[in-house]
Amino acid sequence: MAARQYHSTPPKPTPRGSIQYSAKPAPPAKERREQLRKNMERYYLGPMDPTEFLSSFMPINSQAFGNPPDGIDFRKVYEQTNERLMYGPFATITNSLCTNYEAKFTGDRADHITSLKPDITLFLKNNVPDLPEDPDTIQLSKDDGPELPRGSSAEASFLRMELFVELKHNSQNDPFYDLPDGGMQERYSINGNDTRGQCLLYATNQLAYQHRLFAFSLVICGKKARFIRWDREGAVVSAAIDCSQRPDLVIDFLRRFNQLTPEQRGLDPTAVPATPEQIKMFEAAATEISVESLKSSIGDRNIYPRHQIGVHNPDNTVSYYIVGKALDYNLGIVGRCTRGHVALDLSTKEWVFLKDMWRPDVPGIEPEHVWYEKLFKAKVPYLVKFKHASDVVPTTPADHYYGTVALTPTKTTCVQGAQRGLTHRLACLFGSLATKVQGRVHYRLVQAELCRPLSDFSNSRHLVLVMSHSLKACSAAFSDADLFHRDASPGNVMIGLDDEGRLNDWDLCRGVDICENLEGPRTGTWQFMSTKLLTIPGSRHAITDDLESHFFVLMWTAMHWVRHDQPGVIPMESIFDQQWPQRDGSDIVIGGAGKLHMYTNRKSLDEVKFACKPFNELFWDLWVLFADYLEQRQSAERKGKQGSEPQVSPQEVIDLFEAALEKPGWIDDKVADQFPRTGEKNGSGMVDSGVKRGNPSQGKKREVSKSLGVLEQGRVKRQKGA
């Protein structure tokens, strides 16, 4: 079959990948806001007329809606002399309008999981977080004026939040700017960025910690107010409202929100609270899980609610599962936003793994189960046992759009009635402003076996064995099924309960002849992408990229937990995290200079020596193999040889692993993390005093940075000469 014309998808670090495996300490809230803000650029639609926003997304369900109560004066909110004095009056007004909720000041009582604290949070009256201590009054801060009365505050909770409200004293804090021509743009001032970043951080966590399709929020900056609707495709933003002229619009927003059904507020009707009997069954079964890391992953029942989730079978029947805590909540707003759950199958009473995600609704991009069918047909080894998967279809399908303006039909790959995002379909109302917004379909996949994380390996020989199995799966997928995996990472190379390796998560898989840019920026795992894909945006994916990713997975894992002579010294951040924006002003990010430096200068690894001789020999054999490949590829580039890119043979890599496994001299060499994040225990059991994870000394860091700069200059010169 002739290969289709190729246009690869440039790499872009995602919140999950760039944080989960980063050598840096977990970023503080301010840095996290900045990451989210950059990732969400141009995913906003607006400005939408506020009246149209209300009628399109927040229907009136009762003929007895009536009129608002008398005496509501919004001047008490926007005429205050500072932000914190706005909280009390706003909460009072909101509680008079939202009788099914309690508006609580949560700005001084952080969520105990995320340590975040939105200004005002609306909770259902029967679901307000308990406070261990609630003084008679809450002193906002020195000289801020009157204190808040008893009962007006609560602990922030993204597990229970129904609506967050961000209040700012100055209209210059408005996160958006309405243009004279009727358009809207993100306000890139310091204040605008800060407000938008805060809203993103809160919306991200509300969508992550709850089973939601979308969420609403309200932002008030001085006299200006905006409504926002968030989903996995982007956000719709209302035009700014002048509260001194039209406070009735904000009042109407709150009153409408008060009478919306749970589904109209964005809660997923296919994920319902588990019954007491189901919870009892779930907790009893959890005691029988033998692997401690899997047992602990379901979370404390007193913190993480248990839900029943349905997944359709091919015969259109539904199988039901009980889930608790997700394995990861660091999802971002847009994208697949995959949540993994250790789940109990209610029909078999067996434990399975359930993936809940938002797959791209793009013709040509197949759901993950289609790839599994091809892999099983080709008899690819070392795959996780697959049970079933489907788009999520509620009993009563709804698109959650109630507007009078007809939306232009869009092509869809989902089954009839499936849950879809709405923002992409609304893009037709906003012309060219929506170039990055992409359709998404809610999708669930169930695997019939549980696997352990790669970090659970017992010693370096076991690590090599598991990695060899993953390489065999990757190689067979390429040779027998014509597929690239494209996302090898420590989260996707796993250990089965039989102690053998598994190559998991094939949702980014693509056929070798279908590699067009179908879905925008790549969402692979940044730290483990190949040197070529990071340094040359848009370059064609090849089997060598998957093989080199496996080397980086082995290297990253070994540097952390296999005994060697350079703990805390190797420049992990420079090798795995390095990135900078493209100079042409696009949002494409370039990386890989640290990896290039590692290959061209063996001393950048301090010629690390692993305690286990067979493992040390394998590591450096792989280093030489990929360093030689890099030299051959760069030589071909310099000579201008088109279509003659060298490749590494999968069998050559597998042979190195199998030869190493046959050698004598393997030892028990697994140790505590040798590159712990700041505040985590290091290999000696002591708490790190603040040195960044994997950072070299300052003198050496300057040397590495200088070398990276030289490499970047060379890259730019090569591009200009191309």
N, C-alpha and C positions, 0 to 999 in steps of 0.2 A: 504493500500500500504506500502510495506517495505521501510524504509528510506534508502537512498543511503549512502554509506560510507562517513563520514563527514571529511572535511578538511577546516576549516574556513579560512577566509581571515584576516590576521593581520591588526590592525589599523595603519593608517599613517596620520598625520595632513596635510591637504592641504592648499595652500596659502589662499584660500577664507575663509574656516572655521576658520583657526588659526588667521586671522586678523579681520574679520568682527565682531566676537563675543568676541574678546580677551579683557581681563581686562587691558592689557597694552596699552599705547599710540600707535597710529598708527606708525609703525616702520619707521625710516628714511631710505633713499635710500640704505645706506650701509647695514643695517640689512635685508632689503627686498632682496637685491642682494644675501645675504648669504642664505636666505630661498629658493630662486629660484634655486640657485646653488646646494643645497643639494637635492632638489626635482628632479633635472634633471640628477643626477648622473647615468651614464650608459644608457642614452637615446640618445647617439651620435653614429653615424655610420661614420667610416673613418679609415684611410685617403683615400679619393677618388682621383684618378689621376686628376689633374686640367683640363687637356684636356678632359678627360671623363666627368667631372662635367659639363663643358661648353656644350658639345655635347648632354648630357643626359637631361639637364634641360633648356637650353637657346638656342633654335634653331635659325638659320639664316632664316629670313622670306623673304628676298629679294635677287635676283641675283645681285643687284646693291650694295651689301654690301661694296665691294671695299676694299681699303687699308686704314690704319689709316693716319692721316695727318703727315707731316714731323715735326721734331723738338721737339718731346715729349721726355723729359729727366727726368726719375724718380729719378735720383740722387738728383734733387732739393727737393725731398720729404724725402728720407731716409738718406741723408747726413746732415740734419739740426742738430743743436746742442741741441735742446730740442723739445719736442712734439708740443708745440703751434706754433713753427715756421714751422711745417709741413702743417698746415691748408691751408695757402694761396696758396702755390705751388700745393697742391693736388687739391684744388677747381679749380684753373686755368686749370690744365690738364683735369679734369673731364668735365668742361664746354666746352672744345674744342672737347671732344669726345661724350658727351651726349647732343646733340643739341636740344632735346625735353624737356630737364630738366634744372633746375638751381641748382647747388651745392652751398649750403649756409653754412657758419659757424654758427652753432647754440649752440656752447659751452658756450656762455655767456648770452644767452637769453632763459630761461627755458620755456617749455610748460606750459601754464597757468592753465591747469587742473592737470597735474601730477607733476609739478615742476622739471621735468627731462630735461636734455640738452645734447643730443648726440653731438659728435664733428662736424661731417658733415652730413647734410641731403640733399637728392635729392628730389626736388619738381617738379611736372609738371609746365611748364612755366606759365600756366594760373591759377595756384593754389598755388602760394607762399603766405604765411601769410603776412598780412600787418603789418608794424611796426609803432606804434604810434610816435616813435621818432627814427630817423636814422641819427646820427651824420655823419659828413664828413668822419671820420675815426673811427675805433674801436681800442682802446688801449688794447692789450691782457693782459699784466701785466707789472709791472715795469721791465725794462732792458731785455724784451723779444725780442727786436729788432724792425723791421719795423712794422708799424701799417697796419691793413687791410683797403683797400680803401672803399669808400662809396658804399653801395649796395651789399657788399660781405657777409653781415650777415643777419639773419632772426630769428624770434622767432621759437623755436622748436614747432612742432605740430604733434602729433601722428595720428590725424584725417586726415592729408594731406600727411604725409610721404610716399614716394615711396621706398626709400632705405636709410639705415643709414650706416655710415662708422665710425669705431672706429680706431683711430690712436694712436699708442704708439711709443715712441722714441727708446725703447730697445727691442731687440728680446726676452729677458727673460720675457717679458710681454705676450708672445704668450700663449693663453689660452689652447693649446693642445701640445702634445709632440709626434712626429713621432718616432716609435720604429724601431730599426735595423731590426727586423724580418718582417717589413711591416705593423705592427699594429699601433694603435694610442691609447693614453690614455689622460685623462684630466690632465693638469699640476696643481698639488696641491700646488705649491709655493704660497706665498702671492700675488705676482704679477700676476701669472697665474689665481688664483681664482678671483682676482679683475677684470681682463679683461673679463673673462668668465661671471662673475656676471653682469657686465655692459651690455654686449651683450644680456644676458638673459632678463634683465630688459627692454631694448629697444624693443627687439623682442616680449616680452610678451605684451607690450602696443600697438605696431603696430597691432598685431593680434587681440587684444581685441577691439580697438577703430575703426577698419575698418571691413567691411564684406569681409573677406579674407579666402582663403583655405591654403595659404602658403605665405612665404616672403623670400627674399634674403637679405644678408648683406655681407659686406666686412670688414675684419680686417687686418690692417697693423701694424706690430710691428717691427720697425727698417727696416731691409731688407726683413723680412718675411711677406708674405701675405697669407691669406686664404679666400676661398669662403665658405659661409654657406647657406644652405637652411633649413628653419624651417617650420614644420607643427604640427598638433595636435598629432602626434605620436612620434615626436622626431626631430632630426636634422641630416643632412648629411654634413660632413665637408671635405673640400678638403685637400690634403697634402699641407704642407708648400711650398710656392713658394719663391725662392731667387730672389728678384727684381733686384739685381745687375746682374743676369744671364738671367732671363726670364721675363723682364718687359712686354714683349708682351702678356703674359697671363693675367695680370691685365688689360692691355689696351683692350684685346679682351673681357674680362668680361664686362667692361664698355660700349664698343661699342655694344655688343649683348644686354645688358640690355636696351640700348637706343631704340632699334627697336622691343622689345617685345610688344605683344598686352597686354591689361589690364588683360586678363585671363591668359596669360603666365607669367605675373608678380605676379599672385596669387589672383587677385580680383575675387570675386564670381559673375558669370554672372547671377545668379538667384536673386541677390539683386541689383537693378538698381536705380539711382537717381529718385525720384518722380518728376512728371511734375509740372509746376506752378499751374495748375488746381487742381491736387491732393493735393499739399501743402496747397492751399487755403481752400480746403474742410477739410483737417486734422486740421488746426488751428481753423477753425470755430467750428468744432465738439468738440474740446478740451475745448472750453469755457463752454460747457454744462456738463462737468464732475463735479459732485457735491462734490466728496471727494478731498480735496485739495492735500493730499499726492499723489494721483493718477494723478491729473492734473499736478502737478509739475514734475512728473517722466518722462514726455516725453521730457523735456529739452528745452532750448532756441533754436529756429530755426536758429538763427544766429551763433550758435556754433555747434549744432549737426544736420548734414544733415538729411533730410527725404528720406527714401528709400522705394521702392515697393518690397515686398517679396512674393514669391509664395509658396503655399503648395498644394501638390497633394491630390485629393479626391479619395475615393475607386473606382470610375468609371473612374479614370485617367484624369478627368478634373482638372483644377487648380483654386484655390481660391487665390485672391490677397489681400494683406494687406499693409497699410502704417505704418511705424515705425519711431521713432526718437531715442532719447537717450535710452540706455539700463539701467536696474535697477542697474547693477553691472558690473564693468570692471576688478575686481581683480581676474583674471582667471588662471594665470599660463600659461605654454606652452602646456603641455600634459594633457590629461584627457578629461572629458566631456566638460569642459569650457562653461558651460551653461550661455547664455545671455537671460534674460527675457525682453520682451517689452510690454508695453501697446500699442495695435495696433488697427487700424481702418479697419474694414472689408469693402472693396470697394463694395461688392455686396449688403450687408444689411445696410451699414452705421452705424453699431453698433460697440461698443468697445468690444474688446476681449483681451485675454492674449496670447502672442505667445512666446514659448520657442524655442530657437535655440541652439542646442547642438551637440556634437560629441559622439555618443553612442558607446560602445565597440562592435567591430566586432568579437565576440567570440561565437561560437556555444554553445547554452545552456543559453545565456543571452538574454532575450527577450526585444524588444523595449517597451517603457513605455506604449504605447496604448494597448498592449496585456494584461498588468496587469489591466488597466482600464476596458477592456472588461470582465475580470474575476470578478472584483469587482462589476461591474454593474449587471452582471448575478446573483451574490450572494446577490444582493440588500443591499450592504454595505452602511450605511447612512453617511451623512456629507462629501461627496466628492464634489470637484469642478466640475461643468458641463463641460463635455468633448465634443469637436466638431469634430476634426479629426487630423490625424498625418500621416506623411510619411517620408521616406528617401528623401533627396533632389536630384532631377534628373534634370539636365539642359537640355535645348532643344537640344544641341549638346554635348553629353557626351565626356569627355576627361580625360585621366589619367595623363597627363603632364609629361610623360616619353618618351624621344626621343632617348634613348640609343640603341646601337646595341646588347648589351648583353641581352639575354632573361631572364626574371625574372621567378623564380619558382612560379607556381600558388599557391595561398593560399586559404584556405576555407573562404568563406564569407557568411554573413547572410543578406546582403543588396539586394535590388531589382536591376534589371539590369540597368546599366547606372548611378547608384547613385554616388554621390561625396564621394570619400574615400581618406584617407591619403595615402601617397606614401612610407613613411619611412619604415613601416613594410614590404612592399613587396620588398624593396631594401635590407632587412636584409640578404637575401640569398647570396648577394655579399660579405658579411663580416663575414661569419661563426658564431662562438659562441660569437662574440662581442655584439650581439643584443638581449641578453636574456631578457631584460626588455621591449623592444619595442613591442607595441601591436597595432593591427589594430583598426581603428576608422571609423565610417560612419557618414556623416553629416545628421542631423535629425531635423525635426521641428514638434512641437505639439501645437495645438491651443485649448484653453479653452474658453467656451462660456460665461463666467462671469468673472468679475473683483473681486478681494478680497483685503482687507486692511491688512496691517501688524499687527501682534499680538500686537505690542506696541501701536496700536490705541484703545485698550480697554478703556472703560469709567470709570470703577472702579473695585475694587477687585472682586466683585460678578460677573461682566461681564467677567473678566478674568477666573474665575473658571468655568463659564458656557461654555465658548469657549473651555477650556481645557477638560471639560467633554465630549463635542461633539467629539473632536479629539480622546479621549480615546475610545469612543464607536465605532468610525470608525476603530481604530486599533484593538479593540477586535473582531469586526464582521469580519474583514479581516482574522484574525487568525482562528476563530471558523467556519466561513461559507465559506471562500475561500481558506483556508490553506495557507495564505500568511503572511509574516513578512514585516512590513514597513521598518524598519532598519535605519531610518534617521529622527527621530523627532527632530525639532529645531525651534527656533522662526521664521525662514524663511519659514517653511513648515506647521506649525500650524497657520492658518490664520483666518481672520474674513470676512465672506460674507457681502454683502451689506444689507442683512436681519438681521445683527448683530449676526448670529449664527456662530458656528465654522466650519472650514473645515480642513481636513487633506490632504495636497497637496503633490506633488512631489513624485511619486511612482517609479521613475527610478531606485532606489537602492533596490526595493522590490525583494524578493525571495520567492519561494515556501518553505514550511516547510520541504519538503523532498528533496530539491535540494539546497544544501548549500556548494558545493565544491568550492575550490579556483579557480575560473574561470578567474578572471580579475586582479590578483595582489593585491596590497595594497588597503584596504578599503578606500573609499573616502567619508565616512560619515562626519558629523559635529563633530569635536573633542570634543568641550566643553560639548556636551550633550550625548556622548556615555556612556554606562553603566560602572560601576566600574569594573565589571568582564571582559568585552571586552578590557578595557584599561590596566588592570593589568596582564591579562593572554593572551598574544598574541596567536591567533589560536584557542581560546576556541569557543565552539559551541554557535551560536546565539539562544536565546530562547525568549519566549514572555515576560519574566520578564525584559529582556534588553530593549525592547520597552517601557514597563511601567515605568521603572526607568528613561529612557530618558525623558519621559513626566514630571516626577517629577523635573528633572534638568531644563527643559524648564520653568516650573512654578516658580521654585526657582530663576533662573537667571532673569526672567522678573520681578518678584515681588521685588527682591532686588534693581532693578533699579527704578521702577516706582510706587510701593505700599508703602505708608508711614509706616516706622518702626523706631525703636529707635537706629539703628546702621548705619546711612548713612556714607559712606566712611571708615568704620571700618572693615567690614567683609573681610577676606582674599580671595577675588574673584579670584585673579591670582593663588593662591595656589590651590584652589578648582577646577577651570575650565580649567586653561591653563597648569598646570604642566605636563612636559614630559621630557624624556631623552632617548638617544639611547640605544638599546640592547647592552650588553657587548660582544656579540659574533662577533661583527664587521659587522653584517647585517644592512640593512637600516630600520629595524623594530623599531618603537618608542614605548616606554612604558609610560603609564601615570596612573592616577587614585589614586596615593598615597594621594593627597589632599582630594579626596572624601572619601577614607578609613578613613583618620584622622577625617573628619567631622562626620562620622557615629560612630566612636569609642570614640569620645571626643566631647560631646555636647557643651562644652565651646568654641570650635574652632569657633562656630557661635556666640559667646558672648551671647548665649541664646537669640537671637534676638526676639523681641516682635513686632508684627505688630499691628498697631493702631486699625484695625478692628478685633474684637474678633472672629467671625466665620472663618475668613480667617486665623488668627493666630492658631486656634485650628486645622484646616485642615492641615496647613503646618506641624505642629509638629506630627499630627497623621500619615502623610505620612513619615515623618522622622523616626518615630518609626517602621513603617511597613517595610521599606527598611533596617533599621539598624538590625532588627530582622532577616530578610532574609539573610543579610550578615553574621550574626553570625551563622545561621543554615548552610549556604553553607560552611563556613570555618570549622565548626565542622565536616561536612561530608568529607571534604578534609583531615582533620587530621586523621579521622578514616579510610581513604582509601576506602570509599564506592563508587564503580564504578557504574555509571548510576543512581545514586539516588540523583541527584542535586535537591534541593527544588526549588519550583517555587511560585511566587506570582500570585494569581488569578486575572484576569482582572476585574471580577465582584466585587471583594473585593475593588479594587481601585475605581471603578466607584461608588460603594455604599458610600464610604467616601465623594466623591464629591457631590453626590446627597443629602446626609444627611446634608452636610454643606450648600447647597443652600436652604434648608428648614428652616434653623435656622433664628431667628430674629437678629437684631443688625448690619446689613450691613450698611456701611456708604460710602460717597464719599471720597475716600482716594487716588486717583491717584495724584502723585506729579511729579515735574520735576526730571530728571535723578539724582539719588542719588550717582551714581558712574560714573561721566563724565570723559571722557578721558582728558589728560592734554591739556589745552588750550580751552576746552569746558566749557560752563556754568554749574555750579553745581546746586544743589537744591535751593540754596539761591539766584540764579541769578548772583552770582559773578563768575569771571573767575578763574579757578583753577590755583594755582601758581606754579604747577610743581610736585605735589605729584602724584605718579603713581596711576592709577585708581584701587580702591579696595585694595590698599596695607595697611596692618596694620602698626603700629608703628615699628621702627627698632627693639626694644627689642622683641616685639611680633613676628615679622617676623623671628628673629633668633630662637625663640622657635618653630614656625611652621616648619621651615627648618630642625631643629634638629629632630623633630618628623617624618618628611618625610624620613629622612635618616635612622632612625631606622626601619621604615616600609619597606624600600627597602632592608635593610639587611635581614629582615625576609623573604621577598619574594625570595631572592636568596637562602637562606637556604632551603626553602620549595622546590624550583626547584631541588636543588642538592639531596634532600632526596626523590624526587619522583621516 
